[in-house]
Amino acid sequence: MLKRLSPRERFEQLVATWEPLLRAAFIEAIDDIRSNIVLRRIVERLERADIAGAIRALNLEEAAFRPLEEAIRQAFNGGGIAAVEQMPQLREPDGHQVVVRWDARNLAAENWLREHSATLVTNIVEDQKVAILSALEEGLSRGDNPTKTALQVVGRVNRVTGKREGGVIGLTTAQAEYVATARQELSLGEPDQLRNYLSRNRRDKRYDRTILAAMKTGEPLPTETIDRITSRYADGLLKLRADTIALHETFEALNTSKEIAFRQQIDKGRVQAQNVTKTWRHTPQEHPRAHHVAMNGQKVRFDQPFMAPDGTAIPYPHAPGVPARHTLGCKCYCDFRIDFVAELVR
């Protein structure tokens, strides 16, 4: 006999289905940008001190992120379909079952999907350009030649895989700065600077023994070793970036589609808003938000927001416009319940 899944288990199942696809879609977009880079064009522009031209030569276009937009659309529709399938059966006064469907072409659904995807991709591309601009300017001002400067931005081709590794393509502006600082720590070779590098969570720990040996002998690390260590550190940050986007976008798509699915039924008169309640559910994790732990079990009517201890009104987990302190890394969701007695009376 098949086990009946709890609301939490059903939601976790959806996350397990869509989060890996969103992660893979982001990496696919970055690989597409990297694979189409012609290093010679970038170097030629840097030789003419044309940094803007070098950035244009990278072809950082929003079209490259269409796989990510498509993955978000699939997760959003998958969440909407699941929400409708999990709704308890509603019946008309004459006893006939009410037909309930997820409408992906609903205006609210289409608007959210279009605006959300466009804003996300635009922000990723623009932040990329800022990070790359800073990296190119820093490399040239440091006295690095155009080729070295370009390689530190776009990464080097792995002779085994044929793919570029390292660089700052795909990283946030802050992460690109972490890479630059890490390279400086390794290049200076001073014990306290090397010790700072060893405290970085996303470093490749396979190189720790090499760094510890340099600290002991006082010998500077070879340039090739620094490039290799920095590239692996950048790859670790890129994985973190992919994980962060996949988690955030999956939870936002699933939570939003569930809310819109219920709103569609309310707008069509199949159920009344005052007869629907929602309950905040916190997912246990290693570093939980104290505010969200306190909100666990909080129940409100469909058209009312949840209230966080800091006074923030939250329509539902990951709702648009909610401050990042309540969304980034958040794994909360909410359950919806229909008061059948009230519906029957109606």
N, C-alpha and C positions, 0 to 999 in steps of 0.2 A: 504494500500500500504506500502510495506516495505521501511524503510528509507535507503538511500544509505549511507554507512559509509564513513567517511573521512579517509585519510591515518592514522591520529593520532588515531582515534577511532578504526580502524582495528588493529593497533599495540598494543593499550592498551588492546584490547580484547585478543590478543595472550598472553600478559603478565599476564592478569588475569587468563588465562587458565593454564599456565605452572609454574608460580612462586610458587603457593601453592603446586604443585606436587614435585618440587625440594626441598622445605622446608621440606615437609613430608618425602622425601627420605633420607635427611641428618639425621633427627631425628630417622628414622627407623634404620639407620646404627649405631647410637650411642646407641640406645636401645638394638640392637643386641649384641654389645660389652659388655654393662653393664649386660645383662641377662645371659651371659655365663661366668661371672667372678666367680671364686671359691675363696672366701676370704681366706680360710684356706691355700691354696697354696701360696698366696702372703705373708701372715703373716709368714709362715714357712721360706720363703726365706729371709725375713727381719730379722728374728731372727738370721739367719746366716750371716747377713750383706751383703747378696747377692742382691744388688739393681738391677743389670742387670737382674738377674734371676726373680726378682719380676716383672719387666717390661715385660719380655717374657711371664710370667704367665697371663698377661692381654690379650694376643692374639690380639694385635693391628695389624691386618692383612689388607692388601689392599682389600682382598676379601670381607670384611665387608661392603665396600662402593660400591659394585656393584649396589645396588638400586639407588644410586646417579648417577653413570655413566649411567645407563639405562634411568633415568629421563632426563639427559642432552641430550642423544641421541634422545629421543622422542621430546624434545623441539626444538632441532636443525632440525630434519626432519620436524616437524610441521611448523617451520618458513620457511623452504625452499619450502614446498608445498604451503603455503600461499603466498609467494613472487611470485611464478609462476602463481597462480590463479589470482593474482591482476595485472599481466602484461596485458597491452592493447593488443588486437589482432593484430598480424602481418600477412601480406599477401604477397604471392609471386607476381612477376610481372604479372603472368597470372590470378591473382585474388584469387587463392586458399589460404586458411588460413594456416599459418605456425604452425606446431605442436610444442608446447613448454611443456617440462616436467622437473620436478625436479629429478635429478639423485643422489640419496643418495650414490650410489656406485662409483660416480665420484672420481678420485684420490685426488683432492683437498679437497673434502668433507670428504672422509675417513681419509686422513692424519690429517686434523684438529681435527676431532672427536677423533681419536686414541691418538694423541699426547697431546691434551688438557686434556682429561680425565685422562690419565696416570700421567701427571704432577700435576694436581690438587690433585688427591688422594695421590700420593707420598708425596707431600708437607704437606697435612693434617696429614698423619700418622707420618712423621718425626717430625713435630712440636709438635704433641701429646707426642711423646717420650721425647722430650726436656722438655716440661712442667711437665710431670710426674716425670722425673728424678729430677728436681729441687724441686718439692713438697715433694718427698720422702726424699731427702737429708736434706731439711729444717726441716721436721718433726722429723727425727732421731737426728739431731744435737741439736734440741730444747729440747731433752730428752723425747719426747713422746714415748710410748711403740709401738711396731710393729702393734698391732691391731688398735690403734687410728690413727697412721700414715697412715695405709692402708685405713681406712674408710674415712679419709679426702681426699683421692685421688679418691676412687671408689664410694663414697657416701653411704648412708644408705638405707636399704630397707624400703619402706613405707608399713606398715602392711595392709593398706586398698587396695592399688593398686597392691602390690607385686612387684613394680618396684623400682629400685634404684633412689635416688634423691640426688642432690648436687654433691660434688666431682668436679674433674677437667676434667673428661673424656669428650672430645668434645670441650673443650675450647682451645683458642690459648695460646701461652706461656705468652703473655702480660696479657690476662684475668686470667690465673691461678695465676699470680703475684698479680692481683687486689684482688682475693679471699684471698690470704695469708695476704695481707696488711689489708684487712677488718677484718679478724679474729684477727689480732694483735691489731687493734684499739678497737675492742670490748673487748678483753681480758685485755688490760691495764686498761680500765675503767676510764681513765682520761677524764674530760669534753671536752678538746680540741680534743682528739682523737675520742671520741664519736660524737662530732660535725662534724668531718671530715667524719665519716661514713654516717651521715645523709645528706651529700652533694652528695652521690653517686646516680647517676640517675637510675641505675638498681636495687636498693635495693627494698625489699618488704616493702612498706610503712605501712603495717599493724602492723609492730613491732616498729614504730616510738614512740608510746606512752610508750612502755616498756623502750626504750632507754632514752627518755626524763625523765622518772621517775628515772632511775638510775643516770642520771646527777644531778637531784635535791637532791636525798637522799645521793649520794656518795657511795651507796652500789654496790659491783661488780655484774655483771651479772652472773647467774649460768652457768656452763659449758654446760648443756643441752640446755639452751636458746641460747647461742653463737653458738652452733652447728646448731641449727634450723635456726637462722637468716642467718648464713653464707651459709647454704645449699640453702635457698631461693634466696639469692643473686647470687650464682653460677648458679642456674636455670634461673635467669633473664639474665645472661650473655650468657648462652647456647642458649636461645631464640634469643638473639641479633646475635649470631654467625650464627644460622640457617637462620635468616632473611637476614643477609648480604650475605651469600653464595647464597641463593635463588635468591635474587635480581641481584647480579653480574652475576651469571651463566646464568640466564634467558636472560638478556639483551645481554650478549656476544653471546649466542647461536643464538638468533633471528637476531641480527645485522650481525653476520658472515654468517649465512645461506642465508640471503637476498643478501649479496654481492656476495657469491659464486653462487647463483642462476642466477644472471645477468651475471656473468663471464662465466658460462656454455653456455649461449646463444651466447655470444660473441665468445667463442672458437669454437662453432659449425657453426659460420658464419651466424647466424640468424639475428644478429644486429651488427653494428660496434661500437667499443668503443668510437670513437669521436662523435657519435650521442647520447651518453648516458650521462646525467648529474646527479649529486647527490646534495641534499640540506640538510644542517645540521638543525635538529629540536631539540630545547631545550624544555624539559618538565618542566613546572613550579613546584616548590616544596618549602618547608619551608626554606631550607638553600641552595639556588642555588649557583653554581660556577659562579663567575663573568665572567670568561673566556668563559664559555659555553653559558652564556646569550648573550655575545658579538658576539658569533659565530652563533647565531640563524639566519637562512636565508642565510648563506654563501653558495654559489653555486660554484661547480667545476666540471670539466670533470671526467668521471668515473675513468680514470687512474691517476688522480692527487689527492694529499692529501689535507685535510682541514688544515688551519693554525690557531693555537691558538694564542692569544695575547702574550703568553710567548715564542713564536717561535717554539712550538712543532708541528711537522707534524703528523697529525692523518688521516690515510686512511679512517676510518669510526669509529663511536662510539664503544668503547670496542674492537678495533682491537688488535690482538696479538702484544706484544712488546711496546704498549703505556704505559707510566709511570702511576703508580697507582694513582697519584694525578688527573689524567684525567679519571679514570675508576671507582674507588671504590665509590659506592653510586650514580654513574651517571645514569640518566634515559633518556639520549638523544638517538636519532635514526636519520636515514637519509632517505629522499625520493629519489627514482630514477625516472628519466623521460627520455623517448625516443623521439628524434626529428623525427617525422613522415615524415615531409617534406623532410628532408635530406635522410631518408631511402627510400622514394619513388623515389627521384632523383637517388639514388644509384641503 
